[in-house]
């Protein structure tokens, strides 16, 4: 069974009533630009969970999550005038999340990290035999390996870490990631390829890819 921590990390499924609730995105943006406070409140309430989940999946810690979520929305509100509507609001917000997360990763690069199992992960989740190294998502399904995954991710460069998390954990395809990180498709593919190789090597060296 997929653990609670993985469910939290995934983007929520499309809500069939969302269009009626949000109305038109262009209209929501127009109202926000006009300084309409209810529109700002609606924007925040609707997207806060998505922003928090994305930041948590990339960073793997909750200690500064509230502050970082606020930072994302401050940037979004201040930059609303520059939103051209050529991408969905969620994609635009993901891009801001990635930039904020990259800044945080670079800031903490030389700081020692402590790792704990996620308190929201479910108990259990036995190991099953595998013929190849496990994906980050597969490893994350086991509570005992949450700390291992983030130790491995911390050994990747920030840019590799971001594409790996977006692809393997958030479930995004290459084209979507390229749009978010504003990089050519071939760059994202190459970055993801090497990120996977490094991740598997680190996890294998730590015993995380073996079976018992």
MODELLER restraints for C-alpha pairs under 7 A, 6 or more apart:
rsr = mdl.restraints
at = mdl.atoms
rsr.add(forms.Gaussian(group=physical.xy_distance, feature=features.Distance(at['CA:1:A'], at['CA:125:A']), mean=6.79, stdev=0.5))
rsr.add(forms.Gaussian(group=physical.xy_distance, feature=features.Distance(at['CA:2:A'], at['CA:141:A']), mean=5.85, stdev=0.5))
rsr.add(forms.Gaussian(group=physical.xy_distance, feature=features.Distance(at['CA:3:A'], at['CA:121:A']), mean=5.51, stdev=0.5))
rsr.add(forms.Gaussian(group=physical.xy_distance, feature=features.Distance(at['CA:3:A'], at['CA:122:A']), mean=5.39, stdev=0.5))
rsr.add(forms.Gaussian(group=physical.xy_distance, feature=features.Distance(at['CA:3:A'], at['CA:141:A']), mean=5.63, stdev=0.5))
rsr.add(forms.Gaussian(group=physical.xy_distance, feature=features.Distance(at['CA:4:A'], at['CA:120:A']), mean=6.01, stdev=0.5))
rsr.add(forms.Gaussian(group=physical.xy_distance, feature=features.Distance(at['CA:4:A'], at['CA:121:A']), mean=5.12, stdev=0.5))
rsr.add(forms.Gaussian(group=physical.xy_distance, feature=features.Distance(at['CA:4:A'], at['CA:122:A']), mean=6.10, stdev=0.5))
rsr.add(forms.Gaussian(group=physical.xy_distance, feature=features.Distance(at['CA:5:A'], at['CA:120:A']), mean=5.86, stdev=0.5))
rsr.add(forms.Gaussian(group=physical.xy_distance, feature=features.Distance(at['CA:5:A'], at['CA:121:A']), mean=5.08, stdev=0.5))
rsr.add(forms.Gaussian(group=physical.xy_distance, feature=features.Distance(at['CA:6:A'], at['CA:141:A']), mean=6.83, stdev=0.5))
rsr.add(forms.Gaussian(group=physical.xy_distance, feature=features.Distance(at['CA:8:A'], at['CA:53:A']), mean=6.33, stdev=0.5))
rsr.add(forms.Gaussian(group=physical.xy_distance, feature=features.Distance(at['CA:9:A'], at['CA:53:A']), mean=5.23, stdev=0.5))
rsr.add(forms.Gaussian(group=physical.xy_distance, feature=features.Distance(at['CA:9:A'], at['CA:54:A']), mean=6.61, stdev=0.5))
rsr.add(forms.Gaussian(group=physical.xy_distance, feature=features.Distance(at['CA:9:A'], at['CA:57:A']), mean=5.72, stdev=0.5))
rsr.add(forms.Gaussian(group=physical.xy_distance, feature=features.Distance(at['CA:9:A'], at['CA:170:A']), mean=6.60, stdev=0.5))
rsr.add(forms.Gaussian(group=physical.xy_distance, feature=features.Distance(at['CA:10:A'], at['CA:169:A']), mean=6.88, stdev=0.5))
rsr.add(forms.Gaussian(group=physical.xy_distance, feature=features.Distance(at['CA:10:A'], at['CA:170:A']), mean=5.20, stdev=0.5))
rsr.add(forms.Gaussian(group=physical.xy_distance, feature=features.Distance(at['CA:11:A'], at['CA:50:A']), mean=6.58, stdev=0.5))
rsr.add(forms.Gaussian(group=physical.xy_distance, feature=features.Distance(at['CA:11:A'], at['CA:170:A']), mean=6.48, stdev=0.5))
rsr.add(forms.Gaussian(group=physical.xy_distance, feature=features.Distance(at['CA:28:A'], at['CA:39:A']), mean=6.32, stdev=0.5))
rsr.add(forms.Gaussian(group=physical.xy_distance, feature=features.Distance(at['CA:31:A'], at['CA:39:A']), mean=6.04, stdev=0.5))
rsr.add(forms.Gaussian(group=physical.xy_distance, feature=features.Distance(at['CA:32:A'], at['CA:39:A']), mean=5.61, stdev=0.5))
rsr.add(forms.Gaussian(group=physical.xy_distance, feature=features.Distance(at['CA:32:A'], at['CA:40:A']), mean=5.65, stdev=0.5))
rsr.add(forms.Gaussian(group=physical.xy_distance, feature=features.Distance(at['CA:33:A'], at['CA:80:A']), mean=6.42, stdev=0.5))
rsr.add(forms.Gaussian(group=physical.xy_distance, feature=features.Distance(at['CA:33:A'], at['CA:81:A']), mean=6.41, stdev=0.5))
rsr.add(forms.Gaussian(group=physical.xy_distance, feature=features.Distance(at['CA:51:A'], at['CA:69:A']), mean=6.47, stdev=0.5))
rsr.add(forms.Gaussian(group=physical.xy_distance, feature=features.Distance(at['CA:51:A'], at['CA:97:A']), mean=6.69, stdev=0.5))
rsr.add(forms.Gaussian(group=physical.xy_distance, feature=features.Distance(at['CA:52:A'], at['CA:65:A']), mean=6.87, stdev=0.5))
rsr.add(forms.Gaussian(group=physical.xy_distance, feature=features.Distance(at['CA:52:A'], at['CA:69:A']), mean=5.94, stdev=0.5))
rsr.add(forms.Gaussian(group=physical.xy_distance, feature=features.Distance(at['CA:55:A'], at['CA:97:A']), mean=6.38, stdev=0.5))
rsr.add(forms.Gaussian(group=physical.xy_distance, feature=features.Distance(at['CA:55:A'], at['CA:101:A']), mean=6.39, stdev=0.5))
rsr.add(forms.Gaussian(group=physical.xy_distance, feature=features.Distance(at['CA:56:A'], at['CA:62:A']), mean=6.60, stdev=0.5))
rsr.add(forms.Gaussian(group=physical.xy_distance, feature=features.Distance(at['CA:57:A'], at['CA:165:A']), mean=6.91, stdev=0.5))
rsr.add(forms.Gaussian(group=physical.xy_distance, feature=features.Distance(at['CA:58:A'], at['CA:101:A']), mean=6.91, stdev=0.5))
rsr.add(forms.Gaussian(group=physical.xy_distance, feature=features.Distance(at['CA:58:A'], at['CA:162:A']), mean=6.32, stdev=0.5))
rsr.add(forms.Gaussian(group=physical.xy_distance, feature=features.Distance(at['CA:58:A'], at['CA:165:A']), mean=6.04, stdev=0.5))
rsr.add(forms.Gaussian(group=physical.xy_distance, feature=features.Distance(at['CA:59:A'], at['CA:101:A']), mean=6.79, stdev=0.5))
rsr.add(forms.Gaussian(group=physical.xy_distance, feature=features.Distance(at['CA:60:A'], at['CA:150:A']), mean=6.40, stdev=0.5))
rsr.add(forms.Gaussian(group=physical.xy_distance, feature=features.Distance(at['CA:72:A'], at['CA:96:A']), mean=6.23, stdev=0.5))
rsr.add(forms.Gaussian(group=physical.xy_distance, feature=features.Distance(at['CA:72:A'], at['CA:97:A']), mean=6.15, stdev=0.5))
rsr.add(forms.Gaussian(group=physical.xy_distance, feature=features.Distance(at['CA:72:A'], at['CA:100:A']), mean=6.85, stdev=0.5))
rsr.add(forms.Gaussian(group=physical.xy_distance, feature=features.Distance(at['CA:91:A'], at['CA:180:A']), mean=6.44, stdev=0.5))
rsr.add(forms.Gaussian(group=physical.xy_distance, feature=features.Distance(at['CA:94:A'], at['CA:180:A']), mean=6.49, stdev=0.5))
rsr.add(forms.Gaussian(group=physical.xy_distance, feature=features.Distance(at['CA:95:A'], at['CA:180:A']), mean=4.82, stdev=0.5))
rsr.add(forms.Gaussian(group=physical.xy_distance, feature=features.Distance(at['CA:95:A'], at['CA:181:A']), mean=6.33, stdev=0.5))
rsr.add(forms.Gaussian(group=physical.xy_distance, feature=features.Distance(at['CA:102:A'], at['CA:158:A']), mean=6.03, stdev=0.5))
rsr.add(forms.Gaussian(group=physical.xy_distance, feature=features.Distance(at['CA:105:A'], at['CA:158:A']), mean=6.30, stdev=0.5))
rsr.add(forms.Gaussian(group=physical.xy_distance, feature=features.Distance(at['CA:115:A'], at['CA:147:A']), mean=5.22, stdev=0.5))
rsr.add(forms.Gaussian(group=physical.xy_distance, feature=features.Distance(at['CA:116:A'], at['CA:147:A']), mean=5.76, stdev=0.5))
rsr.add(forms.Gaussian(group=physical.xy_distance, feature=features.Distance(at['CA:117:A'], at['CA:143:A']), mean=6.34, stdev=0.5))
rsr.add(forms.Gaussian(group=physical.xy_distance, feature=features.Distance(at['CA:117:A'], at['CA:144:A']), mean=6.50, stdev=0.5))
rsr.add(forms.Gaussian(group=physical.xy_distance, feature=features.Distance(at['CA:117:A'], at['CA:146:A']), mean=5.68, stdev=0.5))
rsr.add(forms.Gaussian(group=physical.xy_distance, feature=features.Distance(at['CA:117:A'], at['CA:147:A']), mean=5.82, stdev=0.5))
rsr.add(forms.Gaussian(group=physical.xy_distance, feature=features.Distance(at['CA:118:A'], at['CA:146:A']), mean=6.87, stdev=0.5))
rsr.add(forms.Gaussian(group=physical.xy_distance, feature=features.Distance(at['CA:121:A'], at['CA:143:A']), mean=5.90, stdev=0.5))
rsr.add(forms.Gaussian(group=physical.xy_distance, feature=features.Distance(at['CA:122:A'], at['CA:143:A']), mean=6.90, stdev=0.5))
rsr.add(forms.Gaussian(group=physical.xy_distance, feature=features.Distance(at['CA:123:A'], at['CA:143:A']), mean=6.84, stdev=0.5))
rsr.add(forms.Gaussian(group=physical.xy_distance, feature=features.Distance(at['CA:125:A'], at['CA:142:A']), mean=5.66, stdev=0.5))
rsr.add(forms.Gaussian(group=physical.xy_distance, feature=features.Distance(at['CA:127:A'], at['CA:211:A']), mean=6.67, stdev=0.5))
rsr.add(forms.Gaussian(group=physical.xy_distance, feature=features.Distance(at['CA:129:A'], at['CA:211:A']), mean=5.98, stdev=0.5))
rsr.add(forms.Gaussian(group=physical.xy_distance, feature=features.Distance(at['CA:133:A'], at['CA:200:A']), mean=6.07, stdev=0.5))
rsr.add(forms.Gaussian(group=physical.xy_distance, feature=features.Distance(at['CA:133:A'], at['CA:209:A']), mean=5.46, stdev=0.5))
rsr.add(forms.Gaussian(group=physical.xy_distance, feature=features.Distance(at['CA:134:A'], at['CA:209:A']), mean=5.98, stdev=0.5))
rsr.add(forms.Gaussian(group=physical.xy_distance, feature=features.Distance(at['CA:136:A'], at['CA:149:A']), mean=6.79, stdev=0.5))
rsr.add(forms.Gaussian(group=physical.xy_distance, feature=features.Distance(at['CA:136:A'], at['CA:168:A']), mean=6.36, stdev=0.5))
rsr.add(forms.Gaussian(group=physical.xy_distance, feature=features.Distance(at['CA:137:A'], at['CA:168:A']), mean=6.01, stdev=0.5))
rsr.add(forms.Gaussian(group=physical.xy_distance, feature=features.Distance(at['CA:137:A'], at['CA:169:A']), mean=5.47, stdev=0.5))
rsr.add(forms.Gaussian(group=physical.xy_distance, feature=features.Distance(at['CA:139:A'], at['CA:145:A']), mean=6.16, stdev=0.5))
rsr.add(forms.Gaussian(group=physical.xy_distance, feature=features.Distance(at['CA:140:A'], at['CA:146:A']), mean=5.41, stdev=0.5))
rsr.add(forms.Gaussian(group=physical.xy_distance, feature=features.Distance(at['CA:140:A'], at['CA:149:A']), mean=6.85, stdev=0.5))
rsr.add(forms.Gaussian(group=physical.xy_distance, feature=features.Distance(at['CA:152:A'], at['CA:199:A']), mean=6.03, stdev=0.5))
rsr.add(forms.Gaussian(group=physical.xy_distance, feature=features.Distance(at['CA:152:A'], at['CA:202:A']), mean=5.89, stdev=0.5))
rsr.add(forms.Gaussian(group=physical.xy_distance, feature=features.Distance(at['CA:152:A'], at['CA:203:A']), mean=6.51, stdev=0.5))
rsr.add(forms.Gaussian(group=physical.xy_distance, feature=features.Distance(at['CA:153:A'], at['CA:161:A']), mean=5.97, stdev=0.5))
rsr.add(forms.Gaussian(group=physical.xy_distance, feature=features.Distance(at['CA:153:A'], at['CA:199:A']), mean=6.89, stdev=0.5))
rsr.add(forms.Gaussian(group=physical.xy_distance, feature=features.Distance(at['CA:156:A'], at['CA:195:A']), mean=6.96, stdev=0.5))
rsr.add(forms.Gaussian(group=physical.xy_distance, feature=features.Distance(at['CA:160:A'], at['CA:191:A']), mean=5.70, stdev=0.5))
rsr.add(forms.Gaussian(group=physical.xy_distance, feature=features.Distance(at['CA:160:A'], at['CA:192:A']), mean=6.41, stdev=0.5))
rsr.add(forms.Gaussian(group=physical.xy_distance, feature=features.Distance(at['CA:160:A'], at['CA:195:A']), mean=5.25, stdev=0.5))
rsr.add(forms.Gaussian(group=physical.xy_distance, feature=features.Distance(at['CA:161:A'], at['CA:195:A']), mean=6.82, stdev=0.5))
rsr.add(forms.Gaussian(group=physical.xy_distance, feature=features.Distance(at['CA:163:A'], at['CA:177:A']), mean=6.86, stdev=0.5))
rsr.add(forms.Gaussian(group=physical.xy_distance, feature=features.Distance(at['CA:163:A'], at['CA:192:A']), mean=5.97, stdev=0.5))
rsr.add(forms.Gaussian(group=physical.xy_distance, feature=features.Distance(at['CA:164:A'], at['CA:192:A']), mean=5.84, stdev=0.5))
rsr.add(forms.Gaussian(group=physical.xy_distance, feature=features.Distance(at['CA:164:A'], at['CA:195:A']), mean=6.34, stdev=0.5))
rsr.add(forms.Gaussian(group=physical.xy_distance, feature=features.Distance(at['CA:164:A'], at['CA:196:A']), mean=6.99, stdev=0.5))
rsr.add(forms.Gaussian(group=physical.xy_distance, feature=features.Distance(at['CA:166:A'], at['CA:172:A']), mean=5.73, stdev=0.5))
rsr.add(forms.Gaussian(group=physical.xy_distance, feature=features.Distance(at['CA:166:A'], at['CA:177:A']), mean=6.89, stdev=0.5))
rsr.add(forms.Gaussian(group=physical.xy_distance, feature=features.Distance(at['CA:167:A'], at['CA:173:A']), mean=6.14, stdev=0.5))
rsr.add(forms.Gaussian(group=physical.xy_distance, feature=features.Distance(at['CA:174:A'], at['CA:185:A']), mean=6.67, stdev=0.5))
rsr.add(forms.Gaussian(group=physical.xy_distance, feature=features.Distance(at['CA:174:A'], at['CA:188:A']), mean=6.73, stdev=0.5))
rsr.add(forms.Gaussian(group=physical.xy_distance, feature=features.Distance(at['CA:174:A'], at['CA:189:A']), mean=6.84, stdev=0.5))
rsr.add(forms.Gaussian(group=physical.xy_distance, feature=features.Distance(at['CA:175:A'], at['CA:185:A']), mean=6.37, stdev=0.5))
rsr.add(forms.Gaussian(group=physical.xy_distance, feature=features.Distance(at['CA:178:A'], at['CA:184:A']), mean=6.06, stdev=0.5))
rsr.add(forms.Gaussian(group=physical.xy_distance, feature=features.Distance(at['CA:178:A'], at['CA:185:A']), mean=5.68, stdev=0.5))
rsr.add(forms.Gaussian(group=physical.xy_distance, feature=features.Distance(at['CA:178:A'], at['CA:188:A']), mean=6.13, stdev=0.5))
rsr.add(forms.Gaussian(group=physical.xy_distance, feature=features.Distance(at['CA:203:A'], at['CA:209:A']), mean=5.89, stdev=0.5))
rsr.add(forms.Gaussian(group=physical.xy_distance, feature=features.Distance(at['CA:204:A'], at['CA:210:A']), mean=6.87, stdev=0.5))
